[in-house]
Amino acid sequence: MINNKKHVMARLIVILCIGVGIFVGACSMIGSDEQIAMTPPAMPGAEYVGSETCAQCHEDESKYFNLTDHASVAIDITAEDAEAGQAEACETCHGPGSLHVEGQGDKSKIVKADAQTCFSCHLDIKGKFALQHRHPVLEGQMSCSDCHNMHGSDVRATGGAMLLGKDEKCFKCHKEMKGPFVFEHDAMREGCSVCHDPHGSISDKLLVAGQTTTCLRCHWEVNFNSSSPSLGGKTHDYFIGEGVECIDHHRAPHGSNIWRTFNR
């Protein structure tokens, strides 16, 4: 009983500290007139030509790109250190394209978008890549375009640079997780992002929460936690969440060809 009280107090202290941190951070923003400027990448000496000009040569890319939210993005450029004008659609990521057009498609005269280009607008995603567990985008081993296709036929209307299907991009690298399995985990039908945050997490394996907490988001009923004698199960020293995690016993959470309970 004493140990349980200690655990409860420790958790309350952690929650209190997190709450204080959020409160202080919020208060520091009150009254601040600092604004975040979203500036497209620069191409010295070039001017904006509009996405219609891009479409004259990049017909296929334009056709699918126009189905996405990114196609409607427009940014007024007023900064003194940037090209004046209005960046729209293609040029918000690739910079002004006049030199590229004049050079008959000279690739050195257009900006090749990278992760930092994406981060200039997607600040929330940039923050996730600063967390402990993440895909190695900042290290240059991956790029946003490995998972997100801005121009391909797999984009979805009003969905921005969406993934191919629901999880096909994940399975390109994580083939062993795809199956098919004799015993399927129902969560897989909802998609990898039900349990994993692909951009970054404070939890190992990019889980959206701690290992056991992630499981308990669905498996909260008493009959799923029958290892405890107090819940009518057999006498075991499992103590899930206190030294032992669900994954220590259910080692094949994506699916199994042997055990219905995903033990391996």
C-alpha contacts under 8 A as a table, 3 or more apart, distances in Angstrom:
res1	aa1	res2	aa2	distance
1	M	4	N	5.10
1	M	5	K	6.34
2	I	5	K	5.12
2	I	6	K	6.30
3	N	6	K	5.04
3	N	7	H	6.30
4	N	7	H	5.13
4	N	8	V	6.24
5	K	8	V	5.08
5	K	9	M	6.13
6	K	9	M	5.14
6	K	10	A	6.08
7	H	10	A	5.10
7	H	11	R	6.22
8	V	11	R	5.21
8	V	12	L	6.20
9	M	12	L	5.06
9	M	13	I	6.20
10	A	13	I	5.18
10	A	14	V	6.36
11	R	14	V	5.12
11	R	15	I	6.20
12	L	15	I	5.09
12	L	16	L	6.03
13	I	16	L	5.01
13	I	17	C	6.17
14	V	17	C	5.16
14	V	18	I	6.29
15	I	18	I	5.16
15	I	19	G	6.15
16	L	19	G	5.06
16	L	20	V	6.19
17	C	20	V	5.16
17	C	21	G	6.21
18	I	21	G	5.10
18	I	22	I	6.29
19	G	22	I	5.21
19	G	23	F	6.15
20	V	23	F	5.04
20	V	24	V	6.09
21	G	24	V	5.25
21	G	25	G	6.11
22	I	25	G	5.11
22	I	26	A	6.10
23	F	26	A	5.15
23	F	27	C	6.15
24	V	27	C	5.13
24	V	28	S	6.22
25	G	28	S	5.23
25	G	29	M	6.75
26	A	29	M	5.39
26	A	30	I	6.79
27	C	30	I	5.26
28	S	31	G	7.97
28	S	32	S	7.65
29	M	32	S	5.37
38	M	75	I	7.63
38	M	120	S	5.94
38	M	121	C	6.17
39	T	75	I	7.58
39	T	77	I	7.23
39	T	92	T	7.88
39	T	120	S	7.15
40	P	75	I	7.98
40	P	87	A	7.29
40	P	91	E	7.31
40	P	92	T	4.93
40	P	93	C	6.00
40	P	94	H	7.44
40	P	95	G	5.83
40	P	117	T	7.52
40	P	120	S	7.85
41	P	92	T	7.31
41	P	93	C	6.58
41	P	94	H	6.44
41	P	95	G	4.91
41	P	111	V	6.97
41	P	117	T	7.00
42	A	82	A	6.63
42	A	83	E	7.22
42	A	95	G	5.38
42	A	96	P	7.01
42	A	111	V	7.67
43	M	46	A	5.68
43	M	95	G	6.01
43	M	96	P	6.20
43	M	97	G	7.99
43	M	109	K	7.26
43	M	110	I	6.90
43	M	111	V	7.03
44	P	83	E	7.69
45	G	83	E	7.97
45	G	99	L	7.68
46	A	83	E	7.51
46	A	96	P	5.59
46	A	97	G	6.33
46	A	98	S	5.32
46	A	99	L	5.47
47	E	83	E	6.77
47	E	84	A	7.98
47	E	85	G	7.86
47	E	96	P	5.06
47	E	97	G	6.34
47	E	98	S	5.27
47	E	99	L	7.63
48	Y	85	G	6.81
48	Y	86	Q	7.05
48	Y	87	A	6.48
48	Y	91	E	7.19
48	Y	95	G	7.69
48	Y	96	P	4.35
48	Y	97	G	5.77
48	Y	98	S	6.23
49	V	52	E	7.98
49	V	53	T	6.28
49	V	54	C	7.98
49	V	96	P	6.83
49	V	97	G	6.03
49	V	98	S	5.89
50	G	53	T	5.73
50	G	54	C	7.01
50	G	87	A	7.47
50	G	88	E	6.38
50	G	89	A	7.86
50	G	90	C	7.80
50	G	91	E	7.27
51	S	54	C	4.95
51	S	55	A	6.24
51	S	88	E	6.71
51	S	89	A	6.18
51	S	90	C	5.79
51	S	91	E	7.20
52	E	55	A	5.10
52	E	56	Q	6.73
53	T	56	Q	5.48
53	T	57	C	7.73
54	C	57	C	6.02
54	C	58	H	5.94
54	C	59	E	7.99
54	C	62	S	7.69
54	C	90	C	7.54
55	A	58	H	4.78
55	A	59	E	4.91
55	A	61	E	7.76
55	A	62	S	5.48
56	Q	59	E	6.06
58	H	61	E	5.50
58	H	62	S	6.01
59	E	62	S	5.18
59	E	63	K	6.14
60	D	63	K	5.17
60	D	64	Y	6.74
60	D	151	H	7.89
61	E	64	Y	5.69
61	E	65	F	5.94
61	E	151	H	4.73
61	E	152	G	6.59
62	S	65	F	4.92
62	S	66	N	5.89
62	S	151	H	6.94
63	K	66	N	5.59
63	K	67	L	7.31
64	Y	67	L	5.45
64	Y	68	T	7.49
64	Y	151	H	5.63
64	Y	152	G	6.22
64	Y	153	S	5.91
64	Y	155	V	6.77
65	F	68	T	5.61
65	F	70	H	7.58
65	F	71	A	6.32
65	F	150	M	6.21
65	F	151	H	4.96
65	F	152	G	7.54
65	F	155	V	7.57
66	N	69	D	7.84
66	N	70	H	7.85
66	N	71	A	5.22
67	L	71	A	7.27
67	L	155	V	7.31
67	L	156	R	6.69
67	L	157	A	4.79
67	L	158	T	6.54
68	T	71	A	5.75
68	T	72	S	7.89
68	T	155	V	7.00
68	T	156	R	6.57
68	T	157	A	5.33
68	T	158	T	4.98
68	T	159	G	5.67
68	T	160	G	4.55
68	T	161	A	6.85
69	D	72	S	5.72
69	D	73	V	7.20
69	D	157	A	7.64
69	D	158	T	5.11
69	D	159	G	6.21
69	D	160	G	4.83
70	H	73	V	5.33
70	H	89	A	6.11
70	H	160	G	5.75
70	H	161	A	7.81
71	A	88	E	7.57
71	A	89	A	4.50
71	A	90	C	7.17
72	S	88	E	7.28
72	S	89	A	6.00
73	V	88	E	5.80
73	V	89	A	5.37
73	V	92	T	7.43
74	A	86	Q	6.71
74	A	87	A	5.58
74	A	88	E	4.31
74	A	89	A	6.43
74	A	92	T	7.22
75	I	86	Q	5.62
75	I	87	A	5.14
75	I	88	E	6.46
75	I	92	T	7.21
76	D	84	A	7.92
76	D	85	G	6.19
76	D	86	Q	4.47
76	D	87	A	6.39
77	I	82	A	7.03
77	I	83	E	6.80
77	I	84	A	5.11
77	I	85	G	5.28
77	I	86	Q	5.63
77	I	87	A	7.09
78	T	82	A	7.41
78	T	83	E	7.92
78	T	84	A	5.69
78	T	85	G	7.23
79	A	82	A	5.50
79	A	83	E	7.76
79	A	84	A	7.27
80	E	83	E	7.73
80	E	84	A	7.81
83	E	96	P	7.92
87	A	91	E	5.47
87	A	92	T	5.28
87	A	95	G	7.62
87	A	96	P	7.31
88	E	91	E	5.58
88	E	92	T	5.63
89	A	92	T	5.62
89	A	93	C	7.61
90	C	93	C	5.91
90	C	94	H	6.18
90	C	95	G	7.83
91	E	94	H	4.76
91	E	95	G	4.55
91	E	96	P	5.51
91	E	97	G	6.89
92	T	95	G	5.90
93	C	111	V	7.69
93	C	113	A	5.87
93	C	117	T	6.36
93	C	118	C	7.62
94	H	97	G	7.61
94	H	110	I	6.16
94	H	111	V	4.61
94	H	112	K	6.08
94	H	113	A	5.87
95	G	110	I	6.68
95	G	111	V	5.91
96	P	99	L	7.95
96	P	110	I	7.45
97	G	100	H	5.12
97	G	101	V	6.23
97	G	109	K	7.52
97	G	110	I	6.21
98	S	101	V	5.12
98	S	102	E	6.14
99	L	102	E	4.97
99	L	103	G	5.92
99	L	109	K	5.73
99	L	110	I	7.57
100	H	103	G	5.12
100	H	104	Q	6.42
100	H	105	G	5.24
100	H	106	D	5.35
100	H	107	K	6.82
100	H	108	S	7.69
100	H	109	K	4.74
100	H	110	I	5.63
101	V	104	Q	5.14
101	V	105	G	5.67
101	V	106	D	7.57
102	E	105	G	7.55
103	G	106	D	5.00
103	G	109	K	7.50
105	G	109	K	7.94
106	D	109	K	5.58
106	D	110	I	7.43
107	K	110	I	5.60
107	K	111	V	7.94
108	S	111	V	7.54
113	A	116	Q	7.90
113	A	117	T	5.71
113	A	118	C	7.60
114	D	117	T	5.30
114	D	118	C	6.68
114	D	143	S	6.87
114	D	144	C	7.27
115	A	118	C	5.09
115	A	119	F	6.16
115	A	137	V	7.32
115	A	138	L	7.76
115	A	143	S	6.12
115	A	144	C	5.87
116	Q	119	F	4.87
116	Q	120	S	6.33
117	T	120	S	5.40
117	T	121	C	7.70
118	C	121	C	5.99
118	C	122	H	6.01
118	C	144	C	7.86
119	F	122	H	4.69
119	F	123	L	5.48
119	F	125	I	6.99
119	F	126	K	5.46
120	S	123	L	6.52
122	H	125	I	5.48
122	H	126	K	6.43
123	L	126	K	4.91
123	L	127	G	6.28
124	D	127	G	5.17
124	D	128	K	6.60
125	I	128	K	5.07
125	I	129	F	6.52
125	I	199	H	6.64
126	K	129	F	5.28
126	K	130	A	6.82
127	G	130	A	5.26
127	G	131	L	7.21
128	K	131	L	5.45
128	K	134	R	7.66
128	K	199	H	5.86
128	K	200	G	4.70
128	K	201	S	6.63
129	F	133	H	7.96
129	F	134	R	5.88
129	F	135	H	7.66
129	F	137	V	7.77
129	F	138	L	7.38
129	F	199	H	6.01
129	F	200	G	5.28
130	A	134	R	7.93
130	A	200	G	7.51
131	L	134	R	6.69
131	L	200	G	5.85
131	L	201	S	5.82
131	L	202	I	5.90
132	Q	200	G	7.43
132	Q	201	S	6.61
132	Q	202	I	5.54
132	Q	203	S	7.76
133	H	200	G	5.55
133	H	201	S	5.32
133	H	202	I	6.01
133	H	203	S	6.67
133	H	204	D	6.24
133	H	205	K	6.99
133	H	206	L	5.95
134	R	198	P	7.23
134	R	199	H	5.83
134	R	200	G	4.18
134	R	201	S	6.47
134	R	206	L	6.53
135	H	142	M	7.41
135	H	198	P	7.16
135	H	199	H	6.46
135	H	200	G	6.94
136	P	139	E	5.28
136	P	140	G	6.62
136	P	141	Q	5.55
136	P	142	M	5.80
137	V	140	G	5.24
137	V	141	Q	5.86
137	V	142	M	4.63
137	V	143	S	5.41
137	V	144	C	7.28
138	L	141	Q	7.67
138	L	142	M	7.87
139	E	142	M	7.60
140	G	143	S	6.83
142	M	146	D	6.64
143	S	146	D	5.48
143	S	147	C	7.79
144	C	147	C	5.90
144	C	148	H	5.91
145	S	148	H	4.63
145	S	149	N	5.55
145	S	150	M	7.45
146	D	149	N	7.47
146	D	169	K	7.91
147	C	163	L	6.23
147	C	169	K	5.62
147	C	170	C	7.69
148	H	161	A	5.23
148	H	162	M	5.63
148	H	163	L	5.47
148	H	164	L	7.97
149	N	152	G	5.68
149	N	154	D	7.21
149	N	155	V	6.74
149	N	161	A	5.45
149	N	162	M	6.60
149	N	163	L	7.00
150	M	155	V	6.99
150	M	160	G	7.51
150	M	161	A	4.85
150	M	162	M	7.70
151	H	155	V	7.23
151	H	161	A	7.98
152	G	155	V	6.20
154	D	162	M	7.32
154	D	163	L	7.07
154	D	164	L	5.23
154	D	165	G	7.46
155	V	159	G	7.23
155	V	160	G	7.20
155	V	161	A	6.00
155	V	162	M	5.26
155	V	163	L	7.04
155	V	164	L	7.18
156	R	159	G	5.18
156	R	160	G	7.05
156	R	161	A	7.65
156	R	162	M	6.17
157	A	160	G	7.46
159	G	162	M	5.86
163	L	166	K	6.64
163	L	167	D	7.36
163	L	168	E	7.52
163	L	169	K	6.38
164	L	167	D	7.05
164	L	168	E	5.72
164	L	169	K	6.06
165	G	168	E	5.75
165	G	169	K	7.88
166	K	169	K	7.99
166	K	191	G	6.20
167	D	170	C	5.29
167	D	171	F	6.41
167	D	191	G	6.19
167	D	192	C	6.40
168	E	171	F	5.04
168	E	172	K	6.37
169	K	172	K	5.31
169	K	173	C	7.60
170	C	173	C	5.98
170	C	174	H	5.94
170	C	192	C	7.87
171	F	174	H	4.54
171	F	175	K	4.79
171	F	176	E	7.84
171	F	177	M	7.02
171	F	178	K	6.15
172	K	175	K	6.10
174	H	177	M	5.73
174	H	178	K	7.32
175	K	178	K	5.55
175	K	179	G	7.91
176	E	179	G	6.66
177	M	254	H	6.10
177	M	255	G	7.80
178	K	254	H	7.93
179	G	255	G	7.32
180	P	184	E	7.72
181	F	184	E	5.56
181	F	255	G	5.63
181	F	256	S	5.53
181	F	257	N	5.36
182	V	255	G	7.61
182	V	256	S	6.21
182	V	257	N	4.64
182	V	258	I	7.40
183	F	255	G	5.72
183	F	256	S	5.22
183	F	257	N	5.91
183	F	258	I	7.57
183	F	259	W	7.09
183	F	260	R	5.54
183	F	262	F	7.63
184	E	188	M	7.62
184	E	254	H	7.19
184	E	255	G	4.74
184	E	256	S	6.72
185	H	188	M	5.74
185	H	189	R	7.77
185	H	253	P	6.80
185	H	254	H	5.82
185	H	255	G	5.26
186	D	189	R	5.60
186	D	190	E	7.42
187	A	190	E	5.33
187	A	191	G	6.84
187	A	192	C	7.99
187	A	194	V	7.17
188	M	191	G	5.19
188	M	192	C	6.30
188	M	254	H	6.73
190	E	194	V	6.62
191	G	194	V	5.83
192	C	195	C	6.02
192	C	196	H	5.93
193	S	196	H	4.63
193	S	197	D	5.63
193	S	198	P	7.03
194	V	197	D	7.97
194	V	208	V	7.86
195	C	207	L	5.57
195	C	208	V	5.66
195	C	209	A	7.98
195	C	214	T	6.54
196	H	205	K	7.48
196	H	206	L	5.19
196	H	207	L	4.31
196	H	208	V	5.26
197	D	200	G	5.89
197	D	201	S	6.41
197	D	206	L	5.47
197	D	207	L	6.08
197	D	208	V	5.64
198	P	206	L	6.49
199	H	206	L	7.87
200	G	206	L	5.97
201	S	204	D	7.40
201	S	206	L	5.07
201	S	207	L	6.51
201	S	208	V	6.54
202	I	206	L	7.39
202	I	209	A	7.83
203	S	206	L	5.77
203	S	207	L	5.45
203	S	208	V	6.90
203	S	209	A	6.00
203	S	210	G	5.69
203	S	211	Q	7.76
204	D	207	L	6.13
204	D	210	G	7.62
204	D	211	Q	7.93
207	L	210	G	6.70
207	L	211	Q	7.09
207	L	214	T	7.17
208	V	214	T	6.72
209	A	213	T	5.93
209	A	214	T	5.27
210	G	213	T	5.09
210	G	214	T	5.87
211	Q	214	T	5.34
211	Q	215	C	6.66
211	Q	245	E	6.70
211	Q	246	C	7.22
211	Q	247	I	7.25
212	T	215	C	5.14
212	T	216	L	6.17
212	T	240	I	7.38
212	T	241	G	6.05
212	T	245	E	5.67
212	T	246	C	5.68
212	T	247	I	7.66
213	T	216	L	4.99
213	T	217	R	6.29
214	T	217	R	5.43
214	T	218	C	7.78
215	C	218	C	6.01
215	C	219	H	5.87
215	C	246	C	7.42
216	L	219	H	4.55
216	L	220	W	4.90
217	R	220	W	6.48
219	H	224	F	6.00
219	H	225	N	7.91
220	W	224	F	6.84
220	W	225	N	7.58
221	E	224	F	5.55
221	E	225	N	6.98
222	V	225	N	5.27
222	V	226	S	6.58
222	V	231	L	6.73
223	N	226	S	5.49
223	N	231	L	7.91
225	N	228	S	6.83
225	N	231	L	7.36
226	S	229	P	7.42
226	S	231	L	5.71
226	S	232	G	6.31
226	S	233	G	4.55
226	S	234	K	7.50
227	S	231	L	7.49
227	S	232	G	7.98
227	S	233	G	5.01
227	S	234	K	6.02
227	S	235	T	7.05
227	S	236	H	6.23
227	S	238	Y	6.80
228	S	231	L	5.40
228	S	232	G	6.88
228	S	233	G	5.44
228	S	234	K	6.81
228	S	235	T	6.64
228	S	236	H	6.70
228	S	237	D	7.97
228	S	238	Y	7.42
228	S	239	F	7.36
229	P	232	G	5.16
229	P	233	G	4.79
229	P	234	K	5.62
229	P	235	T	5.30
229	P	236	H	7.45
230	S	233	G	7.20
238	Y	244	V	6.18
239	F	242	E	5.56
239	F	243	G	7.08
239	F	244	V	6.23
240	I	243	G	7.03
240	I	244	V	5.02
240	I	245	E	5.32
240	I	246	C	6.44
241	G	244	V	5.61
241	G	245	E	5.39
241	G	246	C	7.76
242	E	245	E	7.52
244	V	248	D	6.56
245	E	248	D	5.34
245	E	249	H	7.60
246	C	249	H	5.78
246	C	250	H	6.01
247	I	250	H	4.81
247	I	251	R	5.13
247	I	252	A	7.82
247	I	253	P	7.43
248	D	251	R	6.13
249	H	263	N	5.78
250	H	253	P	6.29
250	H	261	T	6.76
250	H	262	F	5.12
250	H	263	N	4.14
250	H	264	R	6.68
251	R	262	F	6.30
251	R	263	N	5.07
251	R	264	R	5.07
252	A	255	G	5.62
252	A	256	S	5.99
252	A	262	F	4.91
252	A	263	N	5.91
252	A	264	R	4.90
253	P	256	S	7.82
253	P	262	F	5.95
254	H	262	F	7.97
255	G	262	F	6.14
256	S	259	W	5.85
256	S	260	R	6.99
256	S	262	F	5.39
256	S	263	N	7.73
256	S	264	R	6.30
258	I	262	F	7.66
258	I	264	R	6.95
259	W	262	F	5.06
259	W	263	N	5.80
259	W	264	R	6.52
260	R	263	N	7.76
